[in-house]
Amino acid sequence: MSGRVAEAVAALRRLGPLGLAAALVLLVRPMDRRLEVARPAPRVVSAVPSLGDSLERGPLRGWQRAAEGWLLRFQPDHGAWLVGLWVADAGGPSTMRIEVASWLPGARLSGKAAASWGGAGPTVPEERLARRDWMLGGQTLVGALPAGGPLPRSEPSPLGLGNALLAGLLLVGALARRLEPEPAGLVWIGLMAVGCVGLAVLAPSLAPLGGRLYAPEVRPAVTVLAWSAGVVMLLGAVLFAAVTCQPSRSPTSLKLLPWGFLLGLAVGRHEPVVWIAELASLPVALPTFVALALVAGWLAGLAADGLGALLAPLGRLRSAALIACALLLIGGGGPWAGPGLAVVAAAASGRAGSSWMGLAAVAGLLTGSLASVCLWPASQWLAGAMTVVGMAVGLVIRLRAAGFDRAERVQSSG
Amino acid sequence: MSVAALGAAAWLVVGQGRRGGLEAELRARQALADVGHGAVGAAEVTAEGENERAWALERARPGRTGQALAAGEGGAYRWRVVFQGGGEVHVSDAGLLWSLRRPLPTAPGPDLYRPRSGAFLTAALARLVPDPESWRLEDVQTWEEEGCTWYRGWFVGDAGGLPRGWRREAEVEVAGSTTIAFSRHVQPLGIDVGVVEGRLEELAILRLPALAGVGLIVVAMLVTGVGAVVKHRPVAWVLGGSWALALVGLAAMSPDVATRWGGGILAIGAVMALLPAELRGGWIDGATGAAAGVALAATALGARLLALGAGAFVPLTPALPEHVSAWALLPQAWMPALIEEPILRGVLPAIARPVLGWWGAALLSVPVGALLHPLPTVPLAVGLLLEGAIQLALVVVARHGGVAAAVAARGVLESILRRPAYPLGWPWDAAAILGVIGGAVCLVAWRKR
């Protein structure tokens, strides 16, 4: 056997377990089909009826997932009303609600109109600024009436404790990096600059994700401005943190990165992050994914350093504690399983490799979630491309890391 | 310099404020007497108002004309007079009777002959409004209650002195044959009030990222501060504690302010304790800052008039406070100064200067501060620019005198700008220029030493 063939066989042998795991991850179908979304939000619009000539609906401003359907928000440029429309994934009639500014002339109901709402009985008007409320027995009929039915709300966030834990880990991580700084390089500052500046530039295009901010009386341009200002402010703070709390320079566990990507991919396919469909409906989905993976990966590394600092007093039991955390997240993490496992995997890599491992796991998580949630062709192609690129980068890194190891062994033996 | 600042502050403040408070009780007694009720006992007089309506009138009729309408026929600024022996009257700042309710007498007189009730209600209205010919009876309601017949007349008036498209309405209630209640309403043109309400809603949304920014700055300072404590760097516990105490004292003066800011007081105290000494400034810097605050206030008022003259809508009347007590102006003006200035002019440069330099870090505070308290202007950018210019000036003040100077300048500036929302009178004048007086005393004492 020639030397080259032998090297190739050795490389394949090294990559064998990784390839097997990748095949398993990709072949096993996700269990929960309820999270699957067949169409992106903008494409749903063409299927919903118009409101007729009497009311201008305005362009689609924002969207969010709610009760196995899309909740779409339309608003004209003047902002005097807001039209909410919920469309079920399974089809069927959509639900609509119009919220209007309280000062619109139509908000001053006559006594007869009020009586038709309240039935028989005395109706007493109460004059307010540009609006008339009616007292109907024990009830109040306010002047500014919404029209249409109640819209389903998005799932109430069960993330209160998770949010608090993550915020705490981030703070501890920042403290750990500031109090015990390790030699740092410029790579992560560059990557974070790309991620943060990229997301900041994309902020106006990401405004549909801030659909909850849209309100009657507020012009959509101002809502976009507020959203963009908030995003820029947050990213500025993250970039500042990236400059002042830098991760360690020497990545010691590069060969584990493909495993991190695979872990994220597996978790993403079985416990996907559900907001991925909202993100994938954006026209700028690809650059957003890349920038988001960089920023979220760095944050996962920061939280992992916090977790590592908290577990440091345990000494040798630290590994056992990390395994327990991982099992806990797999068993009952729910929507926190993906982000939580990314943090645990990054913490297992130690200070030296936490940010890289965080990036690999987060990239896998986003890719896996995209593949299992968004079923329309463009997203499936994107998920496929991201999987191939992620695995290829992982393989190259693994092979190069193995080469480095061999060279180090030769050097040390020589 | 301190004498000039004091003189300028007095010129800006004295004579400002809501009028009609002193005459309100007399006018209320007279109105109740007109409906046959002699008001008994002492009167409690409180100020009331609606910003949206006042600003909508200012938008429809720019400048002083709009302000006069808001104090008169617009009814945006009113005095509520409640008598111990019964009876409640609202009088506008200009002395116009706005509403009235008297106790139901034991013998309210014989019930009206129903077909004549309209004429009776119209005659009753004529005694309550100065221009009865402008009103027409629209509807009459009757019902039985308390053993007598009640009549409610609903009148609609023309626009009167109000802008075109606005409408006046009035209600008169009669029990038996005694006038019991009267109230008038103004229905603004939807566009006028819609623009103002819309701007207020928009500013509330724009304030969210600024508040998030302030929160992030405080968190960053606390992270940095823990590092400082661990590394045994000096921490000004006394200054932090006294800062928090000052905030508690101010909060106790105004219940609405206390509930709004109560949670942040400890964090602000901690922030002040951790602030590097070179950024704090001293007493003398504070005194100079107070003088700078007077100049800033004069410039801000001039800039508003300039923008108004250029065709923009800028409300000249400041936002009305929820409570008007004698010293309520102090917490309203100084709480933002004591809370926001240390964060924007102290903490931000403290944590960001290693990366951006002092100026770079301090200039970051300008957009954050500009989004916190802008005016509801048309176009909206004018309000943001005016507030941004004030923030920029405060950055310059902080560069020369540290946080102390910025706090003093901001406190004096807010005191002078907010003064017209309070009643006419020396207690509010004194509260408005208290910061300048304190600054002058400090400067004189320093000179003597």
Interface residues (C-beta under 8 A of the other chain):
Chain A: G79 A80 A101 S102 W103 L104 P105 R108 P122 E127 L129 A130 L171 A174 L175 R178 L179 L213 A215 E217 V218 R219 V222 T223 L225 A226 A229 G230 M233 L234 G236 A237 F240 A241 V243 T244
Chain B: E50 E52 R53 W143 E169 H185 Q187 P188 G190 V193 G194 E197 G198 E201 E202 I205 L206 L208 P209 A210 A212 G213 L216 V219 A220 V223 T224 V226 G227 V230 I351 A352 P354 V355 L364 P367 V368 L371 L380
